[in-house]
Amino acid sequence: MPRASALQLHPKTGLRLTCLGLGTAPLGGLFAPVGEGEARATLEAAWQAGLRYFDTAPQYGNGVAEQRTGGFLQSQPKAAFVLSTKVGRLLRPGPLHQSQLDPQGQPFFKGVPPLAQVYDYSYKGTLVSLEESLERLGLKKVDILYIHDPDADGRSVAEVMQGAYRALVELRQQGVVQAIGVGMNHTDWLLEFVKAGDFDLILLAGRYTLLEQGALQELLPLCLQKGVGVVAGGVYNSGLLAHPGPGATYNYLPAPPELIERALALERVCQRHGVPLKAAAIQFPLGHPAVVSVLTGARSALELEENVQMFETRLPQSLWRDLVAEGLLDEQVPLPKED
């Protein structure tokens, strides 16, 4: 069986996630518009490649990604896939929130309805968010519900725990969702949430990658201890590890020179071993025993097929050893193993 479609059992929830999953932010028009036909072809390609874990959110294209993802999955057997969406942002008519705009004042998501994202991590707002997501998806349920970027609007961990977390726990107890979690790109915040609550999964975006391993010290060991599965997203660090060099982006903004140089150093080691940097980047997180799935986005069937190819590329153990020896990987990093 190809590794991308291999299933990993998360014992705490009984969910089986494919080692490679599809994140749908690009299908919501992140950075550039994506047509309906192209989005459908991308989802079809993911399914044909054996990917069965799909992640979406109201934020992605102001609901467009949820509509497209649900529209495709409606025709698939429910038992055959795992779907996650997120709470914390309600879509309403009105002026765009500052977080929806890039430094030039243009929307991050292109060709989508101009809806305002209203941050709401309250108990009631969480229930409304799920209800509206299910309407957009055209489905009766989702498997995983994440609290989305709870650091983004000035709220404290305690506030989110009293509101959104309380609602998620009740939804899990009622069997409305099978698993609950938090998704964000701040390791320190995620650490506080994992300490404070009984979560099943976290979606860690961009903070456990070939470029940076800050989550290695406290967050990932705590997740292992508490049985919290880690879904690793942002493995290309917003594009820097896909195309390092001038003009590369990091955290969706222009990458600083020192990070570009580090990415280029990683690429040089990969070149010496005759493998693409993207292959090392997409495979790296799954070497850690806490990581249950790697989530990557694609805006076309071609991009999806390339991601799968990179995930399936065989990499020598000597590559990882050399990256450690050159100080480009933490010595404590659990290295991916050869099949």
C-alpha positions as CSV (number, residue, x, y, z in Angstrom):
1,M,0.0,0.0,0.0
2,P,1.3,3.5,-0.8
3,R,2.4,5.4,2.3
4,A,0.2,8.4,1.6
5,S,-3.0,6.3,1.8
6,A,-1.8,4.2,4.8
7,L,-4.1,4.5,7.7
8,Q,-2.9,5.4,11.2
9,L,-5.2,4.5,14.1
10,H,-5.6,7.1,16.8
11,P,-6.4,4.9,19.8
12,K,-8.1,7.6,21.9
13,T,-10.8,8.2,19.4
14,G,-10.8,5.1,17.1
15,L,-10.4,7.4,14.1
16,R,-8.2,6.2,11.2
17,L,-6.5,9.0,9.4
18,T,-4.5,8.6,6.3
19,C,-0.8,9.5,6.7
20,L,-1.3,12.2,4.1
21,G,-4.4,14.4,4.3
22,L,-5.8,17.3,2.2
23,G,-6.1,20.8,3.6
24,T,-8.6,22.9,1.6
25,A,-7.5,26.5,2.2
26,P,-6.2,26.7,-1.4
27,L,-9.5,25.5,-2.7
28,G,-11.0,28.5,-1.0
29,G,-8.9,30.8,-3.2
30,L,-6.0,31.4,-0.9
31,F,-3.7,33.9,-2.8
32,A,-5.4,33.2,-6.2
33,P,-8.9,32.3,-7.4
34,V,-9.7,28.6,-8.0
35,G,-12.6,27.6,-10.2
36,E,-15.2,25.1,-9.3
37,G,-14.0,22.6,-11.9
38,E,-10.4,22.9,-10.8
39,A,-11.4,22.5,-7.1
40,R,-13.5,19.4,-8.0
41,A,-10.6,17.9,-10.0
42,T,-8.3,18.4,-7.0
43,L,-10.6,16.7,-4.6
44,E,-11.1,13.8,-7.1
45,A,-7.3,13.5,-7.4
46,A,-7.0,13.3,-3.7
47,W,-9.6,10.6,-3.5
48,Q,-8.0,8.6,-6.3
49,A,-4.7,8.8,-4.6
50,G,-6.2,7.2,-1.5
51,L,-6.3,10.3,0.7
52,R,-9.2,10.0,3.2
53,Y,-8.6,12.8,5.7
54,F,-10.0,16.2,4.6
55,D,-9.7,19.4,6.6
56,T,-11.6,22.6,6.0
57,A,-12.8,25.7,7.9
58,P,-15.2,28.6,7.5
59,Q,-12.2,30.9,7.1
60,Y,-11.1,29.2,3.9
61,G,-12.7,31.3,1.2
62,N,-15.4,32.6,3.5
63,G,-17.2,29.3,3.3
64,V,-16.3,28.4,-0.2
65,A,-13.9,25.6,0.8
66,E,-16.5,24.0,3.0
67,Q,-19.1,24.1,0.2
68,R,-16.7,22.6,-2.3
69,T,-15.4,19.9,0.1
70,G,-18.8,18.9,1.3
71,G,-20.2,18.9,-2.3
72,F,-17.6,16.3,-3.2
73,L,-17.8,14.2,-0.1
74,Q,-21.6,14.0,-0.2
75,S,-21.2,11.4,-3.0
76,Q,-18.7,9.3,-1.0
77,P,-19.5,6.6,1.6
78,K,-19.4,8.4,5.0
79,A,-17.5,5.6,6.6
80,A,-14.7,5.9,4.0
81,F,-13.4,9.3,5.1
82,V,-12.6,11.6,8.1
83,L,-13.6,15.2,7.9
84,S,-12.6,18.1,10.2
85,T,-13.8,21.7,10.3
86,K,-13.3,24.5,12.8
87,V,-15.1,27.0,15.0
88,G,-14.3,30.5,16.1
89,R,-15.2,32.6,13.1
90,L,-18.7,33.3,12.0
91,L,-19.4,34.6,8.5
92,R,-21.5,37.7,8.4
93,P,-22.2,40.6,6.0
94,G,-20.1,43.6,6.7
95,P,-16.6,45.1,6.3
96,L,-13.7,42.6,6.3
97,H,-11.8,42.0,9.5
98,Q,-8.2,43.2,9.5
99,S,-7.0,39.6,9.7
100,Q,-8.6,38.9,6.3
101,L,-6.3,41.4,4.6
102,D,-2.7,41.2,3.5
103,P,-0.2,44.0,4.2
104,Q,-1.3,45.8,1.0
105,G,-4.9,45.7,2.3
106,Q,-6.1,43.1,-0.2
107,P,-8.0,40.0,0.9
108,F,-6.0,36.8,1.3
109,F,-8.7,34.8,-0.3
110,K,-9.5,35.7,-3.9
111,G,-12.7,35.4,-5.9
112,V,-14.9,34.6,-2.9
113,P,-17.9,36.3,-1.2
114,P,-16.9,39.5,0.7
115,L,-18.1,38.3,4.0
116,A,-16.7,39.5,7.4
117,Q,-15.2,36.9,9.7
118,V,-16.6,37.7,13.1
119,Y,-14.4,36.1,15.9
120,D,-16.7,34.3,18.3
121,Y,-15.3,31.7,20.8
122,S,-18.4,31.7,23.0
123,Y,-20.4,28.6,23.9
124,K,-23.4,29.7,21.8
125,G,-21.2,31.0,19.0
126,T,-19.5,27.6,18.8
127,L,-22.8,25.8,18.4
128,V,-23.9,28.3,15.7
129,S,-20.6,27.9,13.9
130,L,-21.0,24.1,13.6
131,E,-24.6,24.4,12.5
132,E,-23.7,26.8,9.8
133,S,-20.7,24.7,8.7
134,L,-22.9,21.7,8.3
135,E,-25.3,23.7,6.1
136,R,-22.4,24.8,3.9
137,L,-21.0,21.2,3.8
138,G,-24.4,19.7,3.1
139,L,-23.5,16.9,5.5
140,K,-25.1,15.7,8.8
141,K,-21.9,15.6,10.8
142,V,-18.1,16.1,10.9
143,D,-15.7,13.8,12.7
144,I,-13.3,16.4,14.2
145,L,-14.0,19.9,15.4
146,Y,-11.1,22.2,16.0
147,I,-11.0,25.6,17.8
148,H,-9.5,27.8,15.1
149,D,-6.6,30.2,16.0
150,P,-8.0,31.1,19.4
151,D,-5.0,33.5,19.8
152,A,-6.1,35.7,16.9
153,D,-8.5,38.0,18.7
154,G,-7.1,38.9,22.1
155,R,-8.9,36.3,24.1
156,S,-7.3,34.4,26.9
157,V,-7.0,30.6,27.2
158,A,-9.4,30.7,30.1
159,E,-12.1,32.5,28.1
160,V,-11.9,30.0,25.2
161,M,-12.0,27.1,27.6
162,Q,-15.1,28.5,29.3
163,G,-16.8,29.0,26.0
164,A,-15.8,27.1,22.9
165,Y,-14.1,24.2,24.8
166,R,-17.2,23.6,27.0
167,A,-19.4,23.4,23.9
168,L,-17.0,21.0,22.1
169,V,-16.9,18.7,25.2
170,E,-20.7,18.5,25.2
171,L,-20.8,17.9,21.4
172,R,-18.3,15.0,21.9
173,Q,-20.3,13.6,24.8
174,Q,-23.5,13.7,22.7
175,G,-21.8,11.9,19.8
176,V,-22.3,14.9,17.5
177,V,-18.5,14.8,16.8
178,Q,-16.0,12.1,17.5
179,A,-13.0,14.2,18.4
180,I,-12.2,17.7,19.5
181,G,-9.1,19.8,19.2
182,V,-7.3,23.1,18.7
183,G,-5.7,24.3,15.5
184,M,-3.1,27.1,15.3
185,N,0.5,28.0,14.6
186,H,1.6,29.1,18.1
187,T,3.3,26.4,20.0
188,D,3.1,28.1,23.4
189,W,-0.6,28.6,23.1
190,L,-1.2,25.0,22.0
191,L,0.8,23.9,25.0
192,E,-1.4,25.8,27.4
193,F,-4.5,24.3,25.8
194,V,-3.2,20.8,25.9
195,K,-2.4,21.3,29.6
196,A,-5.8,22.8,30.4
197,G,-8.2,20.5,28.6
198,D,-9.0,17.0,27.5
199,F,-8.4,17.3,23.7
200,D,-8.1,14.4,21.3
201,L,-6.1,16.1,18.5
202,I,-4.3,19.3,17.8
203,L,-3.6,20.8,14.4
204,L,0.0,22.2,14.6
205,A,0.6,24.5,11.6
206,G,4.1,25.3,10.6
207,R,5.8,24.7,13.9
208,Y,7.1,21.2,13.5
209,T,8.8,21.2,10.2
210,L,12.1,20.7,8.5
211,L,12.7,24.4,9.1
212,E,11.8,24.7,12.8
213,Q,11.2,22.2,15.6
214,G,10.2,24.4,18.5
215,A,7.3,22.0,19.4
216,L,9.9,19.3,20.1
217,Q,10.8,20.4,23.6
218,E,7.5,20.5,25.5
219,L,4.4,20.3,23.3
220,L,5.0,17.0,21.5
221,P,6.1,15.1,24.6
222,L,3.0,16.3,26.4
223,C,0.8,15.2,23.5
224,L,2.4,11.8,23.7
225,Q,1.9,11.6,27.4
226,K,-1.8,12.6,27.2
227,G,-2.6,10.6,24.0
228,V,-3.3,13.7,22.0
229,G,-2.7,13.1,18.3
230,V,-0.9,15.7,16.3
231,V,-1.9,16.6,12.8
232,A,1.1,18.4,11.2
233,G,0.1,21.2,8.8
234,G,2.1,23.9,7.0
235,V,4.9,21.5,6.3
236,Y,6.3,23.8,3.6
237,N,6.2,26.8,6.0
238,S,3.8,28.8,3.7
239,G,5.9,28.0,0.6
240,L,9.5,28.7,1.9
241,L,10.4,25.0,1.9
242,A,8.7,24.5,-1.5
243,H,10.5,27.2,-3.3
244,P,13.3,28.7,-1.2
245,G,14.9,31.9,-2.5
246,P,14.1,35.6,-3.0
247,G,10.3,36.2,-2.9
248,A,9.5,33.1,-0.8
249,T,6.8,33.5,1.8
250,Y,6.8,32.4,5.5
251,N,3.7,32.6,7.6
252,Y,2.0,34.0,4.5
253,L,4.3,37.0,4.4
254,P,7.7,37.7,2.7
255,A,10.3,35.4,4.3
256,P,13.1,37.1,6.3
257,P,16.6,36.6,4.8
258,E,17.9,34.4,7.6
259,L,15.1,31.9,7.1
260,I,15.6,31.9,3.3
261,E,19.3,31.1,3.9
262,R,18.4,28.3,6.3
263,A,15.9,26.8,3.7
264,L,18.6,27.0,1.0
265,A,21.1,25.2,3.3
266,L,18.5,22.5,3.8
267,E,18.0,22.3,0.0
268,R,21.8,21.9,-0.5
269,V,22.0,18.9,1.7
270,C,19.0,17.3,0.0
271,Q,20.6,18.0,-3.4
272,R,23.8,16.2,-2.3
273,H,21.6,13.1,-1.6
274,G,19.7,13.5,-4.9
275,V,16.3,14.1,-3.4
276,P,13.9,17.1,-3.6
277,L,13.7,19.4,-0.6
278,K,9.9,19.1,-0.8
279,A,10.1,15.3,-0.3
280,A,12.1,15.8,2.9
281,A,9.8,18.5,4.1
282,I,6.6,16.6,3.6
283,Q,7.9,13.4,5.2
284,F,9.8,14.8,8.1
285,P,6.9,15.4,10.7
286,L,5.6,11.9,10.5
287,G,8.9,10.6,12.0
288,H,7.6,11.8,15.4
289,P,5.4,9.2,17.2
290,A,2.9,11.9,18.3
291,V,2.2,12.9,14.7
292,V,-0.8,11.0,13.2
293,S,-1.2,12.7,9.8
294,V,0.5,15.3,7.6
295,L,-1.8,17.8,6.1
296,T,-1.0,19.6,2.8
297,G,-3.0,21.9,0.6
298,A,-3.3,21.9,-3.2
299,R,-5.0,24.1,-5.6
300,S,-4.9,21.8,-8.6
301,A,-4.8,18.0,-9.4
302,L,-1.3,18.5,-10.6
303,E,-0.2,20.0,-7.2
304,L,-2.0,17.2,-5.4
305,E,-0.2,14.6,-7.5
306,E,3.1,16.2,-6.8
307,N,2.5,16.2,-3.1
308,V,1.7,12.5,-3.2
309,Q,4.8,11.9,-5.2
310,M,7.0,13.8,-2.7
311,F,5.4,11.8,0.1
312,E,6.1,8.5,-1.6
313,T,9.7,9.4,-2.5
314,R,12.2,7.1,-0.7
315,L,14.7,9.0,1.3
316,P,18.0,7.6,2.7
317,Q,18.7,7.6,6.4
318,S,22.0,9.3,5.6
319,L,20.0,12.4,4.6
320,W,18.6,12.9,8.1
321,R,21.9,12.1,9.7
322,D,23.6,14.8,7.6
323,L,21.0,17.4,8.4
324,V,21.5,16.7,12.1
325,A,25.3,16.8,11.7
326,E,25.2,20.2,10.0
327,G,23.0,21.6,12.8
328,L,20.0,21.9,10.5
329,L,17.9,19.5,12.6
330,D,17.7,19.2,16.4
331,E,19.7,16.3,17.7
332,Q,16.7,15.1,19.6
333,V,14.4,14.9,16.5
334,P,13.0,11.3,16.0
335,L,14.1,10.6,12.4
336,P,11.8,9.1,9.8
337,K,12.6,5.5,9.1
338,E,13.1,3.7,5.8
339,D,10.4,1.2,4.9
